[in-house]
Amino acid sequence: MVKAVIAIHGGAGAITRSAMSAEKEQQYRQALTDIVTHGQTMLAQGASAMDAVTEAVRLLEECPLFNAGKGAVFTHQGTHELDACVMDGRTLDVGAVAGVSRIRNPVLAARAVLENSSHVLFIGAGAEAFAASHHIEQVEPDFFSTPARWEQLQRALSSDEMLLDHDGAAQHQDDDPLDPDRKFGTVGAVALDANGNLAAATSTGGMTNKQVGRVGDSPLAGAGCYADNESVAVSCTGTGEVFIRTLAAYDIAAQMRYDGRSLQQASVNVIHDKVLELGGSGGLIAIDRAGNVALPFNSEGMYRGFARVGEPAEVAIYRES
């Protein structure tokens, strides 16, 4: 019998260890532990992989420590535009939304698209209208705002950079374990359930100071999110444009299916070779159909955790030497 397992991530980027407080680090570790353990409990009780990843990402969206949902970053124009995607490895069904600013939990809207529409991706006002028609909670745009994210935008505007870009020089240091000006704030979850089904979910507020209308890899199946029972479930975080150009999430599945590579071999190749070759930074979480877990990243750190049913959860932030 398959041992069910879930993995989550909360973004990747540069680390400011010297400016980090133990209290702040503990907040991140506790949030990761609570969320991945909740997903583990769901799987232990027989929940589907799709239900587990949807709920894990919803909880990440509700946590202002992460750049998705509450606490999403600002665009150049001082607004919020959120993206999300879910994919069912059993059927290859996908649902996604992009550029939304009134949906409290974009991952729930993405799930509604998957379950209730023949389309795959809705954007902007159309996505919000579709979500409203399926009773997905709507909020005022300022619901997503936090003072820390506003300060982050002001620093970005003063330097005229998109500060979540890996090459953006940090203008500020506080006690955030990952430098908030050089952090890729996507969140995601992947899971394998007791029936052998895989699923993936990804959600993000994007990049600070991004232009209105910019969409990254997160809501695009095959780029930032992918799941296929024949191979693997993947959720990515990093330089979205590069993950799109490399079709990073699907490439792992393709390498495993057509080239016979292991999960670890394919994941490392994508993150440490293909993404780096195009100047990209970030990481991903992946689980294959046998329950193997891979959590590679080429940045200095990545919020991450995984938990197998019946075993202790493991969470980490930094690169393990």
N, C-alpha and C positions, 0 to 999 in steps of 0.2 A: 504494500500500500504506500502511496506517495505521502511523504511528510510535508504538509503544507508549510509555506514560508512567505513572508512579506519583507520587502525592503522599501525604505523611504529616503528622500534627500530633501534638503532645504536650501540648496544653492552652493556654489563653489566660488573661490576667489583667493585674494591675497590675505595673508595673516598679519596682524599687528600684535604679536604675543606680548611685546613689552608694554603695550597700552591696555592690555586686557585685565579686567578684574576677575577674581575667582567667582564672585557673585554672578557676573554676567555670563560667564562660561557655564555655570551651573544652571542658569535659566535655559540656555539652549539645550544642554544635555538632558535636562528634565523634560522639556517639551518634546524632544525627539524620542525619549524613552516612553513617555506617556502615549504618544501617538502610535509608535510602532507596536507597543504592547497591546493597545486597543485593537489594532488590526490582527495581531496574533490571536487574541481572544476570540474575535469574530471567526477566524478561520478554524479555531479549535471547536467552535460551536457549530461548524458546518456551513458557514457563509461561503458564498462564491467568491472567486478571486475578483470579479468585477465589483461586487459590493464592498469588499475589503479595501480596494484601492480608491474607490470613490469616496468612502468615508474617511480614509486616511488623508486624502488630499483636501477634503472639506475641512478637516480639523486644522491642517496646515494653513489653509486660507483664513481661518478664524484667528490664527495666532499672529499678532502684529510684529513678532520677531522676524517673520519671513516676508518676502516680497511677492505676495499673492493674496488677493482678497484684502482684508483689513491690513493696512500697512504697505499697500502697493506704492510703487514709486510714481513720481510725477513726470509727465511729458514736458517738453520745452515750453509749451503753452500753459503749464500749470494745471493740467487735467490728468485724469486717470484713464488708461485703456488696458483692459485685462483680456487675457487669452487662456483657453483651456482645451484639452483633448482627452478623450477616453477611447480605449480600443479593447475589444473582446477577442482574445486569441482563439476562442472556440469557433467563432463564426467569421472573423475578420471584419466585423461590423465596427464602424467608427462614428463618433459624434464629436463635433468641435465648435467652438465659438471664438471670435476674435474681435478686438476693438470694442469691448463692451464697458460701460461705465455705470450701469445701474443694477447689475445683477450681483447680489450679495455673494453667492458662491458660483462662480463660473463653471466649476466642475459639475455641478448639478445641472446646469443648462446644457453642457456638453452631453451628459448622460441622457437628458431628455431628447436631444437631437438624435442620438443613437437609437433610442427606443421608439420614437414617435415620428420620424421623418425618413423619407427616401433620400434626402440630401445628407451630406456629410458635414459641411461647414457653413455656418451662418455668421455674418459679420454685423457689427454696429447696431443700428436701430432695428434692423430686421431680426437679429439675434435676440435683442431685448424683447421685441414683440412676440417672437416665438416662445421665449421663456415665460413671459407673462401669461400667454395662452395656456401654458401647462402648469400654472400656479407656482412657478419658481419665484422665491422672494425677491422683490425689488427694493432698492434703497436709494437715497439721495447720493449724488456723486461724492459729496464730502465725507460720506461714511468711511471711505477707504483712507482718508488723510490722517497722518500723524505728524506731530511737530518735527520729529527726527527726519522724516522723509522730505518735509518742506525745507529744512535746513540743507539737506543733501542737494536739493534742486538749486538753491541759491549758490552753493559752492560750484555746482556744475555751470550755472549761468555765468558766474564771474570768470571762469576759466574757459568757457565756450567748449566744453567737452561733454561727451556722453560718459558719465563717470562710472558706469558699470562695465565699460570697455576695459579689457585687460591692460591696455596701454595707457589708460588715463592715470596721470600722476595723482596720488592721494594728496588732498588738500587739508585733510582733517584726521585726527586720530582721537578716538575715545575708547571706551572699554568694550567695544564690540569685538568678539574674537576674530571675526573676519572683517577686514577694513571695509566699512560700509560704502566707500567710494570706489571700491574695486572688487565688488562681490556680484556674482551672477545669481540673481535672486529667484530663479525658477524653483518650484517645488514639484515633487512627484512621488509616485508609488508604483511598485510592481509586485505581483503576487502569483503564487501557484497554489491552487486549492486542493483539497483532498481527492477531488475527482480528476485531477490532472489538467485542469484548465488554467490558462495563463491570462492575465489582464494587465494593462498599464494605464496610468493617468498622469497628466502633467498640467500645471497651471502656473501662470506668471503675471506680474505687473509690468514686465518688460525691463527697459533700461532707463535710468534717470536721464532726463533731457533728450529723450528720443523725440523725433518729429511725430506729430499727430498722424495717425494712419500707418505707422511702421508696425509690421508684424514680424515676429521672429519665428523660431523653429517650434516653439511649444505647442501651438494648435495644429501643426502639420504632421499628419500620420506619415511615418517613414523618416522624418527629420528629427523631431524632438520626442516622439512617442510611437511605440510600435509593439504589437503583441501577436504571436502566431503559435498555436499549440504545437506545431511541428518543430518549433525551434526555441523561441525566446520572447520574453517581455522586457522592454527597455524604456526608460525615461531619462532624458538628457537635461543638462544644465550647462550653459556656457555662451560662447560667442555665437548667437543665433544664426547670423548670416553664414558662418562657416558650417554649422551643423546642417543647414539647409543645403548648401552646395555639395556636401559630402553624403547627404542622405544617411546621416550617422546611425540612427536607430535601425533602419532597414539593413544597412550594410552589415551589421553584426549578424542579423538573421541570415542574410545571403551568404556570408562567409561560412557560417555553420552548416547550412544546407547544401551548398554547392561546392565548397572547398574542403569540407570535413573538419574544419577547425573547431577547437573546443571553445566554450564560452569565454574563458580567460584569454585565449589566444586572439579571438576576434575582437574582444573588448579593448585589449591593450593595443592592437593594431589600429583601431579606429581613433582612440583617444591620444595615444602617444606617437602615432605616425601620421595618419591622414589628416586629422584636425590640426596638429602642430604644423604640418607642411604648408598649410594655408594661413598660418598665423593665428589660429584659433586657440582658445583656452577654455577649460571647464572639465566636466566629467559626466558620468552617467551611472545609473544603477541598472542591473540586469539579473534576471533569473531565467534559467533554461528549463526545459521540460522535465529534466531529472532532478530539479531542485537545487542545482548549483547556483551560487551567488557571486556576482562580480561587481565591484564598486570602484572602478578606476577613475583617476582624475589627473590632469597635468598641471593644475594650479597648485597653490601652496596648501589649500585645504578644501574640504567639502563637508557640509553638515550631512551626516548619513547615519543610517541604522538599519539593522535587519533582525528578524526573529523567526526561528523555526518553532512550530508547535511542539511544546514539551521541553523546550530548551530556553536558557536565559537570553534576553535580548542583548544585543551589542550595539553601542552607539559610539561615534567618533567625530572629531572635527578636523584634526590635523593629519598631516602625512605621518604614517607610521614607519619609523626607521628600522 
